[in-house]
Amino acid sequence: ALIPFLTTLFDIWLGEDAPAINYATIWHFIVYGVIFTWTSIQSTFASGFGKLKVQLITYVLAVLIKVVGICLFAPLVENWTFVVLMTIVGLLPFSILQPIATNRQIQDMINV
């Protein structure tokens, strides 16, 4: 909600020394915040059910995606926010697969 007013807020807060605002960076962090919150919620359910297999596999995959992606593409991009972007990409498999596993677990509990 504050994104349109960031330039004005930074100018008031920091005066003439206010840095330029990169909206792509802001969106990277917004998406990262949403993904991080979502994965935290899903991890809580998985831990509560004692079903950590999906989490283990997708987090190992996330590490591989992130490390390989950064090693291969970061020199081409030359922007530090690429690390945040690769973190988002790495967490996507967990963000998609864990809710499916959680829903199946809940359905199994209901049908028993």
Buried (B, 14 or more C-beta within 10 A) or exposed (E): EEEEEEEEEBEEEEEEEBEEEEEEBBEBEEBBEEBBEBBEEBBEBBEEBEBEEBBEEBBEBBEEBBEEBBEEEBEEEEBEBBBBBBBBBBBBBBBEBBBEBBEEBEEEEEEE
